[in-house]
Amino acid sequence: MFDKSHCSDCENIDCLTRCQWMDIDKETARIEMEKMSNGEDSFVLKQCVTCYACDEYCPYNSHPFDLKTELQEKYSSLNIDPELLNKMIKQFEPPKELRIKEIDPNKLVFHKCTFSRMNEKEMKGLMFENLQYISGRAFFCNLQYHHLAKDSIIRERLPIIMENIKEHGIKELICWHDECYGLWTSYCQRNNIEVPFKPIHLFEYVYNYLKEHESEITKLNMKIAYQRSCSNRFISETDKWVDKICDLIGLERVARKYDRENALCCAGAFGWFGKGDLTRPTQNKNVKDMVKHDAEACVYNCPMCQNVLGSKVERKGLKNYLLSDLARMALGEELNY
């Protein structure tokens, strides 16, 4: 939930002046932020590419993207094709009836999200195979509707998802994707919604597993460029786990321009709301930056980012990996894909 109490005190209006897709001076930024804070329309809502970066740029943790996405829905700012929008809303609708799995509530549960089939091979190996799990639309976080200016869908479905998890008595949930973890630790927190279980970020779990098997690690000695997902902007504190894993398994995370707070998103969502002309330039800048800093591979948490950027990265001679895959490789597993 957006907190406007600090906006009048904010000297630089970082949430707008630091935007990588809009060139806004401080005076204009202050005027437009004031309009949006009062619930009014603004050109910012139409030009926004929904990368969530403004939430990380805000020095007061006021969550300006919550305001933007609320107003984008109010004013239909993103001009998304209604047929496409309705199809995507229907695609991830929770099932009417919940199939209860036998879960031991005293053990960790792995949330495979809706990637259990698409990324089945990445969820294999000793690190994951012995974990009990949940997956599918009944547990899908729906945070992707931030990109579609449909926060009402998130609010509508969140109680259903939470109840489905509670039905299984889950106490600790490992989240495969940043969006799932971001829902429970950021979205719920900023909307004063109590979460009845402990969310664990995938990278925290991976790091702890690696530490338990540290004697089995063979350093990979690889220079990598890390591609942050949009939803990681809500949970930037988890970036420390990337660095810890890299140190443990012998990865050098190159200090490139488009990383950390200055990261560029994969631009995969741009076509949904008529900004496809920005897709290629954004991706080209990103990949060229990886090459310039001598990265041997691009490393992801988000499988969708990998799908969007993967072929472009490969054409520049770099390999593509999920960070969890590199962790498995460091433990001696052979990846047959």
C-alpha positions as CSV (number, residue, x, y, z in Angstrom):
1,M,0.0,0.0,0.0
2,F,1.4,3.4,-1.0
3,D,2.5,5.7,1.8
4,K,2.5,9.3,0.5
5,S,3.6,10.8,3.9
6,H,7.2,11.3,2.8
7,C,6.6,12.5,-0.8
8,S,6.7,16.2,0.1
9,D,10.0,15.7,1.9
10,C,11.7,13.7,-0.9
11,E,14.4,15.9,-2.4
12,N,15.0,14.1,-5.7
13,I,11.8,12.2,-6.3
14,D,14.0,9.2,-7.1
15,C,11.0,7.0,-8.0
16,L,10.6,9.0,-11.2
17,T,13.8,10.8,-11.8
18,R,15.8,7.6,-11.7
19,C,13.5,5.8,-14.1
20,Q,15.5,4.2,-17.0
21,W,12.6,4.6,-19.5
22,M,11.3,8.1,-18.7
23,D,13.4,11.3,-18.8
24,I,11.8,13.4,-16.1
25,D,13.3,16.3,-14.3
26,K,12.7,17.0,-10.6
27,E,10.2,19.7,-11.1
28,T,8.1,17.7,-13.5
29,A,8.5,14.6,-11.3
30,R,7.2,16.5,-8.2
31,I,4.1,17.8,-10.1
32,E,3.3,14.4,-11.5
33,M,3.8,12.6,-8.2
34,E,1.5,15.1,-6.5
35,K,-1.2,14.4,-9.1
36,M,-0.9,10.7,-8.7
37,S,-0.8,11.0,-4.9
38,N,-4.2,12.7,-5.2
39,G,-5.6,9.9,-7.3
40,E,-5.3,11.9,-10.6
41,D,-4.2,10.7,-14.0
42,S,-0.7,11.3,-15.3
43,F,1.4,10.6,-18.4
44,V,3.7,8.6,-16.1
45,L,1.0,5.9,-15.9
46,K,1.0,5.4,-19.6
47,Q,4.8,5.5,-20.1
48,C,5.5,3.1,-17.2
49,V,6.9,-0.2,-18.3
50,T,6.0,-1.9,-15.0
51,C,9.5,-2.9,-14.1
52,Y,8.9,-2.2,-10.4
53,A,12.2,-0.4,-10.1
54,C,10.6,2.7,-8.5
55,D,9.9,0.7,-5.4
56,E,13.6,0.0,-4.9
57,Y,14.6,3.6,-5.7
58,C,12.3,5.1,-3.1
59,P,14.4,6.0,-0.1
60,Y,11.4,5.9,2.3
61,N,10.1,2.4,1.3
62,S,6.8,4.1,0.4
63,H,6.0,1.6,-2.4
64,P,5.2,4.1,-5.3
65,F,4.6,1.2,-7.7
66,D,1.5,0.3,-5.6
67,L,0.1,3.7,-6.4
68,K,1.0,3.5,-10.1
69,T,-0.6,0.1,-10.6
70,E,-3.7,1.1,-8.7
71,L,-4.2,4.1,-10.9
72,Q,-3.2,2.3,-14.1
73,E,-6.2,0.0,-13.4
74,K,-8.4,2.9,-12.6
75,Y,-7.6,4.8,-15.8
76,S,-6.9,1.7,-18.1
77,S,-3.5,3.4,-18.7
78,L,-1.7,0.4,-20.2
79,N,-4.2,-0.1,-23.0
80,I,-3.9,-3.8,-23.0
81,D,-5.9,-5.8,-25.6
82,P,-9.0,-7.0,-23.7
83,E,-8.9,-10.4,-25.3
84,L,-5.3,-10.9,-24.3
85,L,-6.0,-9.6,-20.8
86,N,-9.0,-11.8,-20.2
87,K,-7.1,-14.9,-21.5
88,M,-4.3,-14.3,-19.1
89,I,-6.7,-13.7,-16.2
90,K,-8.5,-17.0,-17.0
91,Q,-5.3,-18.9,-17.5
92,F,-4.2,-18.8,-13.9
93,E,-7.6,-18.8,-12.2
94,P,-7.5,-21.0,-9.0
95,P,-9.4,-24.3,-9.5
96,K,-12.9,-24.5,-7.9
97,E,-12.0,-27.6,-5.9
98,L,-8.7,-28.2,-4.0
99,R,-7.0,-31.6,-4.1
100,I,-5.4,-32.0,-0.7
101,K,-1.9,-33.6,-0.7
102,E,-0.5,-35.5,2.2
103,I,2.0,-33.1,3.7
104,D,4.1,-33.4,6.8
105,P,3.8,-30.0,8.3
106,N,7.0,-30.4,10.3
107,K,9.1,-30.7,7.2
108,L,10.0,-28.1,4.5
109,V,7.6,-27.8,1.6
110,F,8.9,-26.8,-1.9
111,H,6.5,-24.5,-3.8
112,K,7.0,-25.2,-7.5
113,C,4.6,-22.5,-8.5
114,T,3.2,-23.1,-12.1
115,F,6.7,-24.0,-13.4
116,S,6.5,-27.7,-12.3
117,R,6.2,-28.9,-15.9
118,M,8.1,-26.2,-17.8
119,N,11.1,-26.4,-15.4
120,E,10.7,-30.0,-14.3
121,K,14.4,-30.8,-15.2
122,E,15.6,-27.9,-13.2
123,M,13.8,-29.2,-10.1
124,K,15.6,-32.5,-10.1
125,G,18.8,-33.6,-8.3
126,L,19.4,-34.3,-4.6
127,M,18.8,-30.7,-3.7
128,F,15.1,-30.9,-4.6
129,E,14.1,-34.5,-5.2
130,N,13.6,-35.4,-1.6
131,L,11.4,-32.4,-0.8
132,Q,7.6,-32.6,-0.5
133,Y,6.0,-30.0,-2.7
134,I,2.9,-28.1,-3.9
135,S,2.4,-26.7,-7.3
136,G,-0.2,-25.4,-9.8
137,R,-2.9,-22.7,-10.0
138,A,-4.3,-23.5,-6.6
139,F,-1.1,-21.9,-5.1
140,F,-0.1,-19.5,-7.8
141,C,0.8,-16.1,-6.3
142,N,-0.8,-14.1,-9.2
143,L,1.7,-11.2,-8.7
144,Q,2.2,-11.1,-12.4
145,Y,-0.9,-9.0,-12.7
146,H,1.2,-6.1,-11.4
147,H,2.4,-6.1,-15.1
148,L,-1.1,-6.0,-16.4
149,A,-2.6,-3.2,-14.1
150,K,-4.9,-5.7,-12.5
151,D,-4.1,-5.6,-8.8
152,S,-7.8,-6.3,-8.2
153,I,-7.1,-9.9,-9.4
154,I,-4.3,-10.3,-6.8
155,R,-6.5,-9.0,-4.0
156,E,-9.4,-11.3,-5.1
157,R,-7.3,-14.4,-5.3
158,L,-4.9,-14.0,-2.4
159,P,-7.4,-15.2,0.3
160,I,-8.0,-18.3,-1.8
161,I,-4.3,-19.1,-2.3
162,M,-3.6,-18.5,1.4
163,E,-6.5,-20.7,2.5
164,N,-5.2,-23.5,0.1
165,I,-1.8,-23.4,1.8
166,K,-3.3,-23.3,5.3
167,E,-5.4,-26.4,4.4
168,H,-2.1,-28.3,4.1
169,G,-0.8,-27.1,7.5
170,I,2.4,-25.9,5.9
171,K,4.8,-24.2,8.3
172,E,7.8,-23.4,6.1
173,L,7.5,-22.9,2.3
174,I,10.5,-22.7,-0.1
175,C,9.5,-20.3,-2.9
176,W,10.8,-21.2,-6.4
177,H,10.2,-17.8,-7.8
178,D,10.9,-14.2,-6.6
179,E,7.2,-13.4,-7.2
180,C,6.0,-16.1,-4.8
181,Y,8.4,-14.9,-2.1
182,G,7.6,-11.3,-2.9
183,L,3.9,-11.9,-2.4
184,W,4.3,-13.3,1.1
185,T,7.1,-11.1,2.4
186,S,6.4,-7.8,0.6
187,Y,2.9,-7.5,-0.8
188,C,1.3,-9.0,2.3
189,Q,3.5,-7.0,4.6
190,R,2.8,-3.7,3.0
191,N,-1.0,-4.5,3.0
192,N,-1.0,-5.6,6.6
193,I,-1.9,-9.2,5.7
194,E,-0.7,-11.8,8.2
195,V,1.1,-14.8,6.6
196,P,0.5,-18.0,8.7
197,F,3.7,-19.7,7.5
198,K,7.4,-18.9,7.0
199,P,8.4,-18.1,3.4
200,I,11.9,-19.2,2.5
201,H,13.6,-17.8,-0.7
202,L,14.9,-20.4,-3.0
203,F,18.4,-18.9,-2.8
204,E,18.5,-19.1,1.0
205,Y,17.6,-22.7,0.8
206,V,20.2,-23.4,-1.9
207,Y,22.9,-21.6,0.1
208,N,22.1,-23.6,3.2
209,Y,22.1,-26.8,1.3
210,L,25.5,-25.9,-0.2
211,K,26.9,-25.1,3.2
212,E,25.8,-28.5,4.5
213,H,27.6,-30.2,1.5
214,E,30.5,-27.8,1.3
215,S,33.1,-30.5,1.2
216,E,31.5,-31.8,-2.0
217,I,31.7,-28.5,-3.9
218,T,34.1,-28.1,-6.9
219,K,34.6,-24.4,-7.7
220,L,33.2,-23.5,-11.1
221,N,35.6,-20.6,-11.7
222,M,33.2,-18.8,-14.0
223,K,32.5,-15.1,-14.7
224,I,28.7,-14.5,-14.7
225,A,26.3,-11.7,-15.3
226,Y,23.3,-11.9,-13.1
227,Q,19.8,-11.0,-14.5
228,R,17.5,-9.7,-11.8
229,S,13.8,-10.3,-12.2
230,C,11.3,-7.4,-11.9
231,S,9.8,-8.9,-8.8
232,N,13.2,-9.0,-7.1
233,R,12.8,-5.2,-6.8
234,F,10.3,-5.8,-4.0
235,I,12.7,-8.1,-2.1
236,S,16.1,-6.6,-2.9
237,E,17.4,-7.9,0.5
238,T,17.5,-11.4,-1.1
239,D,20.3,-10.2,-3.4
240,K,22.8,-11.1,-0.6
241,W,22.1,-14.8,-1.2
242,V,23.2,-14.5,-4.8
243,D,26.5,-13.1,-3.7
244,K,26.9,-15.8,-1.0
245,I,26.2,-18.6,-3.5
246,C,28.6,-17.1,-6.0
247,D,31.4,-17.0,-3.4
248,L,30.7,-20.5,-2.3
249,I,30.7,-22.2,-5.7
250,G,33.4,-20.0,-7.5
251,L,31.4,-17.6,-9.5
252,E,32.5,-14.0,-10.2
253,R,29.5,-11.8,-10.5
254,V,30.9,-9.2,-12.9
255,A,30.5,-5.6,-11.8
256,R,28.6,-4.4,-14.8
257,K,26.4,-1.3,-15.4
258,Y,23.0,-3.0,-15.5
259,D,23.0,-4.9,-12.3
260,R,21.9,-4.4,-8.7
261,E,19.8,-1.2,-8.3
262,N,20.6,-0.2,-11.9
263,A,19.4,-3.6,-13.3
264,L,17.4,-3.7,-16.6
265,C,14.4,-6.0,-16.8
266,C,14.2,-8.6,-19.5
267,A,11.5,-6.5,-21.3
268,G,9.4,-9.6,-21.9
269,A,6.2,-7.8,-20.9
270,F,6.6,-4.7,-23.0
271,G,4.7,-6.1,-26.0
272,W,1.6,-6.6,-23.8
273,F,1.0,-2.9,-23.6
274,G,2.2,-1.5,-26.8
275,K,5.9,-0.8,-25.9
276,G,7.4,-3.4,-28.2
277,D,9.6,-0.8,-29.8
278,L,11.5,-0.7,-26.5
279,T,12.1,-4.4,-26.3
280,R,15.0,-4.9,-28.6
281,P,17.0,-1.7,-27.6
282,T,16.6,-2.6,-23.9
283,Q,17.7,-6.2,-24.4
284,N,20.6,-5.2,-26.7
285,K,21.9,-2.8,-24.0
286,N,21.6,-5.4,-21.4
287,V,23.3,-8.2,-23.3
288,K,26.1,-5.9,-24.7
289,D,26.8,-4.9,-21.1
290,M,27.3,-8.6,-20.2
291,V,29.7,-9.1,-23.1
292,K,31.6,-5.9,-22.4
293,H,32.4,-7.1,-18.8
294,D,33.6,-10.5,-20.1
295,A,30.8,-12.6,-18.6
296,E,30.8,-16.2,-19.7
297,A,27.2,-16.8,-18.8
298,C,24.0,-15.1,-17.9
299,V,22.5,-16.4,-14.7
300,Y,18.8,-16.1,-13.7
301,N,16.3,-16.9,-11.0
302,C,13.3,-16.2,-13.2
303,P,12.7,-18.9,-15.9
304,M,10.6,-16.4,-17.9
305,C,13.6,-14.0,-18.1
306,Q,15.7,-16.9,-19.3
307,N,13.1,-17.7,-22.0
308,V,13.0,-14.1,-23.1
309,L,16.7,-13.4,-23.1
310,G,18.2,-16.8,-23.6
311,S,18.6,-16.9,-27.4
312,K,20.0,-13.4,-27.5
313,V,22.5,-14.2,-24.9
314,E,23.6,-17.4,-26.7
315,R,24.1,-15.5,-30.0
316,K,26.7,-13.4,-28.2
317,G,28.5,-16.6,-27.1
318,L,27.3,-16.7,-23.5
319,K,25.7,-19.6,-21.8
320,N,22.4,-19.5,-19.9
321,Y,21.9,-21.0,-16.4
322,L,19.5,-20.8,-13.5
323,L,21.6,-20.1,-10.4
324,S,20.3,-23.2,-8.8
325,D,21.6,-25.3,-11.8
326,L,25.1,-23.9,-11.2
327,A,24.8,-24.9,-7.6
328,R,23.9,-28.4,-8.7
329,M,26.8,-28.5,-11.1
330,A,29.2,-27.4,-8.4
331,L,28.0,-30.4,-6.4
332,G,29.0,-32.7,-9.2
333,E,25.7,-33.2,-11.0
334,E,25.6,-33.4,-14.7
335,L,22.9,-31.4,-16.4
336,N,21.6,-33.1,-19.5
337,Y,20.1,-30.0,-21.1
